[in-house]
């Protein structure tokens, strides 16, 4: 199961991994927001999409923060029920405000969570979800990541680039063609 959303940057990086897992016969589902653009972005992949209620995680004082707190609680309840019904083996979180309810619910159900952070410093949703994540995949090593456990430094890479890049070609087999290339921190 994949989760992420709020912007295309929390969905598009999942495309290659979804396709690679599908080629291996893995069933794919994606949990996004009820009202976001995630479902439209994923339409061409024909992924089982599930929308949940989410609230934006604002870092400033706003009357909407109280309302959105209840939306997040509702999203946790919806994600918990969805995870119970679908029973995924693992949750892959790309971040964004929709991911927190899914990550937290997966933790409650003892489903391992792999999160991916593309930015130099983790986004707010990934920072809040970090206590519930088993493995964090990062692109950039920074002091911010030193206190986190289960780190794996990964660079997404499309298969057509493997053969043309010697360093990538030598490590591609370690990832089983999943589109992620490991690097040492």
N, C-alpha and C positions, 0 to 999 in steps of 0.2 A: 504494500500500500504506500502510495506517495501522498504527501501533503505539502502545501505551500500556496502562497498567493498574496494578493494585494497589489502586485505589479508583475509585469511580464518577467522580470528578473528572478522571480521566485517560481516560475513555471518553465520557461524556455530551456534552462539548463537540464531539466529532467528528460527532455525529448530523446537524446541519444541513449540514456540508460534505460528508459522505457522500451525503446525499440530493441536494444540488445537483450533485455530480459525476456521480452516477448518471443524473440527468435529462439530462445532456450526453452520455451514452453511455459514460462511463468505467467500466472494470471495477474493482471495489473488492474488496480483501481486507484483513483485519485480523489482526495477529499479537499475541496476548496470552499469558497464562500457561496452563500445563496445568491448574492447580488454582485459578485465580482466578474472579471473577464476570464477567469481561469477555464471555465467550461468551453468558451469559444476558442481559446488558444489551443485546447487539447482536442477539439472536434476532429481534426484530420487524422488523429491517432486512433480514433474509435476506442477510447478508454472508458471503462465504467466510471462515471463521475457521480460523486455524492456531494451535495451542498449542505453546509451547516451554518448556523447562526454565528456571527463573529462580531466582535466589537473592536474598534481601532484602539491600539495602545498608544495613547497620546502622552507626550512628555511635558505638557503644559496644562494649566488650570482651565477647565472647560466644564460647563454643565453637562455636556454629553458624556463625560467620563463616568458619571454615576449610571446613566442608562447603558452605556457600553459594558460596564462591569457585569450587569445582568445578562447582556448578550453573550459575553464570554462564558458565564456560568451555564447558560442555555446551550452554547456550543460544546462545552465539556460533556454535558448530559447527552447530547445528540451523538457526539463522537464515541462516547462510552458504549452506547447502545449499538452503534454502527460497527464498532470493533468486535463486539460480542456476536453480532450476526455474521460478519464476514470472516472473522478469525484469521487475520493475516499472520504470517510468520515473522514479519519485520515491518517497521514503518520507516520510510525514508522521508525526512523533513528537509525541505529547501528553505524554510523560514517564511517570514511574513506573518502578519497578525492572525491569519487563519490557522497557522500551524500549531500554536500553543495548545488549544483545546485537544487536538488530536494527540500531540506528544504527551501531554499530561494524562489523558485517558489511556494511552498505551502503557504508560508506566503503572497506572492503577491495575491494569490487566496483566502485568508482567510480560508485555510484548516488547522486545528490544527495539530501540530507536537509534537510527543512524541519521545524524544531522549533517548538512553541508553548509559551510559558510564561505562565500566567495570573496567577501570584503576583508580588508586589512583588519578592521575591528568588527567584532560580532554585532549584528543588528539586535535591537531590543528584544524581539521575539525569541531569537536564539539564546540571548543571555538569560531570559526568564526560564526558558525550557532546559537550560544546561544541566540542572540537577537531575533531570529525568531522562537524559540522553546517555546511551551506552557508549557510542563512538561518535566523535566529531571529526568530520573531514574538512580540512582547510586548504586554502590555496597559498596563503601567505603566513609565514611564521612571524609572530610578533610577541612582545612581552605580554600582551593581553591574553594570549593563549597558554602561557606557561603554567598557570594554575589549573588548567583543564586536564581531565583524564581521557584516556582512550583516543588520543589524537592520531590522525592519519593524514598526511599531507598528500593531496590528490589534485591532479590537473585533468579536467575533462578533455577528451580528445576523440575526434571522429575517426572511425576506422580507416578512411581514405588517407588520413595523415600518417598512419603508422609506418607504412612502407617508405615514405619519403623522408622520415625523420629518424636517423640512426639511433639516437638515444631513446626515442619512444619505441622503435621497433624491437629493441632488445628487452624492454619491459612489458610489452603488450601481452605476452603469454601469461604473465603473472596475474593479470586481471581477468583472464578468461574472456577477453573480447567484450568487456562490459563498458568500454569507453572511459574508464578511469585509469590513470597512470600514476603509480605511487612514486613519491620522492621522499628521501629522508629529511626530517626536520633540521 
